Amino acid sequence: MNDTINDASSTSPNGIGKALKPRSLVFDLFGDYLRYRGGAVRLRGLVALMDCFDVPESTVRVVAARMRKEGWLDTSREGRETVYALTDASWQLLDEGRERIFARAGGPWSGQWHMVIYSVPETDRALREQLRKRLAWLGFGMLSASVWISPHDRLAQVEESFADHSAVRLDMLRARSAGTAADRDMASRSWDLEGLNKDYGELLDRYRPRLAAYRAGEVHGREALVERIRLMHDYRLFPFRDPDLPPELLPKGWTGRAAHEVFLEAHGLLRAEAEAYVDRLVTGTEGGNGAGAAR
């Protein structure tokens, strides 16, 4: 993942309950709804959706224009109306983001670490920061300066991401430690598992009590859309920090898996009402247009 999504979640380690940025909202609306409705929306439809979050039309126009300039949105005309559509780069970004948010590693861990040792010239600090953000998004943790590790084999993705950057030198290794105790020590040094676990607990405290209302179908229309977008926004902060470690490397009392299950359930329970409301705003109908694929 790159700076676009990272920017939406980097204001603080724990952005749960924080105000949603208009730019982040546009990505969330496209990622969770509009991509399943052709990946395009008229400007008036986008304005109506953003109004649910009290974002004024003038701000929507500015944000959409900037995202077009940056290559995340294309525009076309339908009569007198402007239509915004996802670019290939945006489709790829959203696909990868969805995989990191919704998927969890399965099966036993082989005990093998995947290591990246990098070198970037001191004069190219922006590229070095881009590399670090990419490694973090892919689930790598910093064991020491310029040395990042992961229990998952994503070395090919790292190499592909920087194949066109000759200034970046990457040495990629696979290794084993002296045993489980050493593995757990390496994990505790490479990631802030204690802080992450605390924030997972806060997410559970916020959303677990709401499940009863979601299950009972008490959340409708605009409220369902706002709740579901807020849930997505709050939860997608975590893949930047959570390496999805195997159970043997996690501290006692780990709440990450429970938080993931609550997220999946809440996201699913709010889906029908939120999508119906999006359809009413964007197309003026209740039933939508066949966007019923599992997601």
Kinemage of the C-alpha trace (Angstrom):
@kinemage 1
@onewidth
@group {chain A} dominant
@subgroup {mainchain}
@vectorlist {calphas} color= white
{ca met a 1} P 0.000 0.000 0.000
{ca asn a 2} L 1.239 3.496 -0.599
{ca asp a 3} L 0.964 6.943 0.894
{ca thr a 4} L -2.595 7.444 -0.355
{ca ile a 5} L -4.218 5.049 2.076
{ca asn a 6} L -1.510 5.510 4.653
{ca asp a 7} L -2.255 9.228 4.746
{ca ala a 8} L -5.809 8.428 5.720
{ca ser a 9} L -4.699 6.698 8.874
{ca ser a 10} L -1.406 8.220 9.928
{ca thr a 11} L -2.599 11.120 12.039
{ca ser a 12} L -2.193 9.022 15.177
{ca pro a 13} L -1.477 5.377 16.038
{ca asn a 14} L -5.095 5.005 17.125
{ca gly a 15} L -7.575 7.052 15.113
{ca ile a 16} L -10.681 5.294 16.447
{ca gly a 17} L -13.506 7.780 16.700
{ca lys a 18} L -11.515 10.595 15.095
{ca ala a 19} L -13.023 12.866 12.457
{ca leu a 20} L -13.004 11.379 8.967
{ca lys a 21} L -11.028 13.260 6.335
{ca pro a 22} L -12.857 14.014 3.063
{ca arg a 23} L -10.124 12.355 1.006
{ca ser a 24} L -10.358 9.194 3.096
{ca leu a 25} L -14.139 9.218 2.760
{ca val a 26} L -13.943 9.286 -1.030
{ca phe a 27} L -11.668 6.229 -1.011
{ca asp a 28} L -13.930 4.441 1.467
{ca leu a 29} L -17.065 5.159 -0.546
{ca phe a 30} L -15.457 3.928 -3.743
{ca gly a 31} L -13.823 0.970 -2.005
{ca asp a 32} L -16.862 -0.348 -0.160
{ca tyr a 33} L -19.710 0.705 -2.470
{ca leu a 34} L -19.061 2.455 -5.766
{ca arg a 35} L -16.547 -0.077 -7.052
{ca tyr a 36} L -19.374 -2.627 -7.012
{ca arg a 37} L -21.564 -0.263 -9.005
{ca gly a 38} L -19.262 0.082 -11.979
{ca gly a 39} L -16.547 2.073 -10.204
{ca ala a 40} L -18.061 5.385 -11.290
{ca val a 41} L -20.417 8.013 -9.898
{ca arg a 42} L -21.885 11.306 -11.043
{ca leu a 43} L -20.616 14.325 -9.176
{ca arg a 44} L -24.070 14.994 -7.757
{ca gly a 45} L -24.176 11.440 -6.395
{ca leu a 46} L -20.780 11.826 -4.760
{ca val a 47} L -21.888 15.138 -3.271
{ca ala a 48} L -25.015 13.491 -1.855
{ca leu a 49} L -22.963 10.679 -0.309
{ca met a 50} L -20.431 13.059 1.227
{ca asp a 51} L -23.238 15.168 2.638
{ca cys a 52} L -24.045 12.227 4.923
{ca phe a 53} L -20.769 13.063 6.648
{ca asp a 54} L -21.369 16.834 6.632
{ca val a 55} L -18.815 17.480 3.884
{ca pro a 56} L -19.926 20.503 1.820
{ca glu a 57} L -20.159 20.394 -1.972
{ca ser a 58} L -17.308 22.860 -2.401
{ca thr a 59} L -14.972 20.549 -0.496
{ca val a 60} L -16.104 17.520 -2.505
{ca arg a 61} L -15.311 19.325 -5.742
{ca val a 62} L -11.838 20.300 -4.542
{ca val a 63} L -10.999 16.809 -3.251
{ca ala a 64} L -12.285 15.066 -6.383
{ca ala a 65} L -10.328 17.451 -8.619
{ca arg a 66} L -7.135 16.825 -6.651
{ca met a 67} L -7.597 13.065 -6.812
{ca arg a 68} L -8.094 13.338 -10.570
{ca lys a 69} L -4.907 15.378 -10.877
{ca glu a 70} L -3.020 12.745 -8.850
{ca gly a 71} L -4.260 9.945 -11.100
{ca trp a 72} L -6.721 8.249 -8.742
{ca leu a 73} L -9.877 9.309 -10.582
{ca asp a 74} L -10.817 9.797 -14.223
{ca thr a 75} L -13.566 12.102 -15.444
{ca ser a 76} L -16.018 11.953 -18.315
{ca arg a 77} L -19.172 13.787 -19.280
{ca glu a 78} L -22.743 12.527 -19.442
{ca gly a 79} L -24.635 15.440 -20.897
{ca arg a 80} L -23.997 18.327 -18.562
{ca glu a 81} L -22.893 16.096 -15.688
{ca thr a 82} L -19.371 15.158 -14.637
{ca val a 83} L -18.748 11.486 -13.886
{ca tyr a 84} L -15.842 10.376 -11.700
{ca ala a 85} L -14.441 6.865 -12.200
{ca leu a 86} L -11.663 4.783 -10.700
{ca thr a 87} L -8.388 4.533 -12.603
{ca asp a 88} L -6.412 1.308 -12.955
{ca ala a 89} L -4.121 2.485 -10.171
{ca ser a 90} L -7.104 3.005 -7.869
{ca trp a 91} L -8.541 -0.429 -8.640
{ca gln a 92} L -5.192 -1.998 -7.741
{ca leu a 93} L -4.930 0.082 -4.572
{ca leu a 94} L -8.417 -0.867 -3.405
{ca asp a 95} L -7.948 -4.551 -4.242
{ca glu a 96} L -4.765 -4.744 -2.214
{ca gly a 97} L -6.243 -2.757 0.637
{ca arg a 98} L -9.268 -5.029 0.830
{ca glu a 99} L -7.057 -8.101 0.949
{ca arg a 100} L -5.030 -6.699 3.844
{ca ile a 101} L -8.140 -5.589 5.771
{ca phe a 102} L -10.319 -8.664 5.378
{ca ala a 103} L -7.930 -11.610 5.022
{ca arg a 104} L -6.015 -13.378 7.763
{ca ala a 105} L -3.216 -15.884 7.373
{ca gly a 106} L -4.239 -19.492 7.884
{ca gly a 107} L -2.407 -22.699 8.636
{ca pro a 108} L 0.596 -23.346 10.862
{ca trp a 109} L 3.706 -21.180 10.730
{ca ser a 110} L 6.796 -22.795 9.243
{ca gly a 111} L 9.046 -21.055 11.758
{ca gln a 112} L 10.848 -19.232 8.956
{ca trp a 113} L 11.372 -15.489 8.943
{ca his a 114} L 11.458 -13.461 5.723
{ca met a 115} L 13.963 -10.630 5.982
{ca val a 116} L 14.572 -7.447 4.008
{ca ile a 117} L 17.804 -5.508 4.403
{ca tyr a 118} L 17.710 -2.283 2.462
{ca ser a 119} L 20.026 0.556 1.531
{ca val a 120} L 18.823 3.946 0.279
{ca pro a 121} L 21.071 6.998 -0.205
{ca glu a 122} L 20.870 9.574 2.573
{ca thr a 123} L 19.933 12.179 -0.018
{ca asp a 124} L 16.715 10.336 -0.901
{ca arg a 125} L 14.805 10.448 2.358
{ca ala a 126} L 11.408 10.519 0.674
{ca leu a 127} L 12.136 7.237 -1.090
{ca arg a 128} L 13.355 5.693 2.161
{ca glu a 129} L 10.128 6.698 3.902
{ca gln a 130} L 8.107 5.307 1.004
{ca leu a 131} L 9.957 1.998 1.363
{ca arg a 132} L 9.326 1.866 5.095
{ca lys a 133} L 5.611 2.529 4.665
{ca arg a 134} L 5.394 -0.161 2.029
{ca leu a 135} L 7.158 -2.674 4.265
{ca ala a 136} L 4.848 -1.842 7.163
{ca trp a 137} L 1.772 -2.222 4.941
{ca leu a 138} L 2.979 -5.654 3.833
{ca gly a 139} L 3.329 -6.728 7.465
{ca phe a 140} L 7.067 -6.319 7.998
{ca gly a 141} L 8.434 -4.998 11.277
{ca met a 142} L 11.695 -3.183 11.933
{ca leu a 143} L 14.018 -5.502 13.835
{ca ser a 144} L 16.862 -3.000 13.628
{ca ala a 145} L 17.912 -0.109 11.414
{ca ser a 146} L 17.339 -1.093 7.761
{ca val a 147} L 16.434 -4.669 8.737
{ca trp a 148} L 12.759 -5.658 8.513
{ca ile a 149} L 11.221 -9.065 9.129
{ca ser a 150} L 7.929 -10.866 8.563
{ca pro a 151} L 6.635 -14.377 9.255
{ca his a 152} L 4.855 -14.209 5.871
{ca asp a 153} L 6.533 -14.596 2.496
{ca arg a 154} L 5.889 -11.266 0.807
{ca leu a 155} L 9.402 -10.686 -0.458
{ca ala a 156} L 8.289 -10.771 -4.085
{ca gln a 157} L 5.820 -7.956 -3.422
{ca val a 158} L 8.565 -5.820 -1.889
{ca glu a 159} L 10.870 -6.460 -4.824
{ca glu a 160} L 8.140 -5.696 -7.354
{ca ser a 161} L 7.221 -2.443 -5.622
{ca phe a 162} L 10.728 -1.023 -6.020
{ca ala a 163} L 11.923 -2.723 -9.203
{ca asp a 164} L 12.010 0.641 -10.974
{ca his a 165} L 13.958 2.425 -8.224
{ca ser a 166} L 17.641 1.912 -8.920
{ca ala a 167} L 18.560 3.866 -5.789
{ca val a 168} L 17.044 1.143 -3.596
{ca arg a 169} L 19.205 -1.880 -2.843
{ca leu a 170} L 17.337 -4.822 -1.377
{ca asp a 171} L 18.887 -7.930 0.125
{ca met a 172} L 16.247 -10.563 0.857
{ca leu a 173} L 16.862 -13.527 3.114
{ca arg a 174} L 14.999 -16.399 4.731
{ca ala a 175} L 16.175 -17.486 8.158
{ca arg a 176} L 15.305 -19.285 11.381
{ca ser a 177} L 16.059 -18.249 14.918
{ca ala a 178} L 17.349 -20.346 17.799
{ca gly a 179} L 13.808 -21.304 18.803
{ca thr a 180} L 10.406 -20.137 20.006
{ca ala a 181} L 11.749 -17.935 22.803
{ca ala a 182} L 13.981 -16.108 20.346
{ca asp a 183} L 11.099 -15.790 17.880
{ca arg a 184} L 8.859 -14.224 20.498
{ca asp a 185} L 11.619 -11.822 21.511
{ca met a 186} L 12.156 -10.778 17.888
{ca ala a 187} L 8.429 -10.203 17.467
{ca ser a 188} L 8.202 -8.073 20.599
{ca arg a 189} L 11.102 -5.915 19.377
{ca ser a 190} L 9.816 -5.515 15.825
{ca trp a 191} L 6.223 -4.514 16.639
{ca asp a 192} L 4.474 -2.625 19.430
{ca leu a 193} L 2.238 -5.564 20.277
{ca glu a 194} L 1.286 -4.206 23.695
{ca gly a 195} L 0.079 -0.889 22.261
{ca leu a 196} L -1.653 -2.639 19.381
{ca asn a 197} L -3.471 -4.982 21.730
{ca lys a 198} L -4.639 -2.037 23.825
{ca asp a 199} L -6.068 -0.336 20.749
{ca tyr a 200} L -7.792 -3.519 19.644
{ca gly a 201} L -9.440 -3.531 23.045
{ca glu a 202} L -10.691 0.001 22.433
{ca leu a 203} L -12.148 -1.068 19.090
{ca leu a 204} L -13.934 -3.961 20.800
{ca asp a 205} L -15.269 -1.637 23.483
{ca arg a 206} L -16.681 0.632 20.791
{ca tyr a 207} L -18.294 -1.915 18.482
{ca arg a 208} L -19.058 -5.073 20.439
{ca pro a 209} L -21.919 -3.388 22.381
{ca arg a 210} L -23.458 -2.277 19.057
{ca leu a 211} L -23.741 -5.779 17.628
{ca ala a 212} L -27.096 -6.414 19.325
{ca ala a 213} L -28.675 -3.451 17.528
{ca tyr a 214} L -27.074 -4.480 14.243
{ca arg a 215} L -28.353 -8.047 14.632
{ca ala a 216} L -31.834 -6.813 15.441
{ca gly a 217} L -31.902 -4.666 12.306
{ca glu a 218} L -32.365 -1.466 14.269
{ca val a 219} L -29.921 0.613 12.214
{ca his a 220} L -31.336 1.939 8.938
{ca gly a 221} L -30.605 4.156 5.964
{ca arg a 222} L -28.203 7.002 6.467
{ca glu a 223} L -27.288 5.831 9.954
{ca ala a 224} L -26.297 2.404 8.603
{ca leu a 225} L -24.098 3.963 5.921
{ca val a 226} L -22.404 6.291 8.383
{ca glu a 227} L -21.872 3.496 10.916
{ca arg a 228} L -20.425 1.145 8.304
{ca ile a 229} L -18.062 3.742 6.853
{ca arg a 230} L -16.954 4.683 10.372
{ca leu a 231} L -16.367 1.004 11.164
{ca met a 232} L -14.275 0.563 8.023
{ca his a 233} L -12.319 3.723 8.744
{ca asp a 234} L -11.611 2.695 12.320
{ca tyr a 235} L -10.610 -0.837 11.440
{ca arg a 236} L -8.411 -0.185 8.443
{ca leu a 237} L -6.009 1.657 10.705
{ca phe a 238} L -4.846 -1.712 12.002
{ca pro a 239} L -3.323 -3.486 8.965
{ca phe a 240} L -0.589 -0.820 8.973
{ca arg a 241} L 0.402 -1.959 12.447
{ca asp a 242} L -0.697 -5.587 12.743
{ca pro a 243} L 1.643 -8.102 11.045
{ca asp a 244} L -0.897 -10.917 11.500
{ca leu a 245} L 1.541 -12.967 13.534
{ca pro a 246} L 1.049 -16.691 14.100
{ca pro a 247} L -0.431 -17.562 17.522
{ca glu a 248} L 2.887 -18.767 18.974
{ca leu a 249} L 4.356 -15.261 18.598
{ca leu a 250} L 1.464 -13.343 20.155
{ca pro a 251} L 1.352 -12.126 23.772
{ca lys a 252} L -1.131 -13.584 26.234
{ca gly a 253} L -4.573 -12.017 26.179
{ca trp a 254} L -4.323 -11.038 22.510
{ca thr a 255} L -7.577 -9.420 21.324
{ca gly a 256} L -6.719 -8.913 17.658
{ca arg a 257} L -8.565 -11.980 16.385
{ca ala a 258} L -11.665 -11.129 18.406
{ca ala a 259} L -11.603 -7.582 17.041
{ca his a 260} L -11.355 -8.921 13.502
{ca glu a 261} L -14.375 -11.173 14.033
{ca val a 262} L -16.426 -8.294 15.453
{ca phe a 263} L -15.419 -6.143 12.489
{ca leu a 264} L -16.453 -8.804 9.975
{ca glu a 265} L -19.800 -9.397 11.676
{ca ala a 266} L -20.657 -5.717 12.043
{ca his a 267} L -19.588 -4.963 8.480
{ca gly a 268} L -21.806 -7.759 7.180
{ca leu a 269} L -24.825 -6.901 9.320
{ca leu a 270} L -24.864 -3.276 8.178
{ca arg a 271} L -24.350 -4.113 4.532
{ca ala a 272} L -27.909 -4.392 3.199
{ca glu a 273} L -29.206 -1.175 4.749
{ca ala a 274} L -26.085 0.809 3.855
{ca glu a 275} L -26.082 -0.381 0.253
{ca ala a 276} L -29.785 0.323 -0.202
{ca tyr a 277} L -29.228 3.865 1.013
{ca val a 278} L -26.284 4.345 -1.345
{ca asp a 279} L -28.509 3.192 -4.214
{ca arg a 280} L -31.218 5.669 -3.267
{ca leu a 281} L -28.742 8.527 -3.220
{ca val a 282} L -26.805 7.592 -6.336
{ca thr a 283} L -29.461 6.075 -8.610
{ca gly a 284} L -32.742 7.057 -6.978
{ca thr a 285} L -33.803 3.418 -6.494
{ca glu a 286} L -33.968 1.079 -3.542
{ca gly a 287} L -32.944 -2.170 -5.126
{ca gly a 288} L -29.568 -1.337 -6.624
{ca asn a 289} L -28.226 -2.809 -9.829
{ca gly a 290} L -27.156 -6.338 -9.077
{ca ala a 291} L -24.235 -5.504 -6.821
{ca gly a 292} L -24.801 -8.549 -4.714
{ca ala a 293} L -21.479 -10.311 -5.041
{ca ala a 294} L -19.964 -11.493 -1.773
{ca arg a 295} L -17.600 -8.951 -0.269
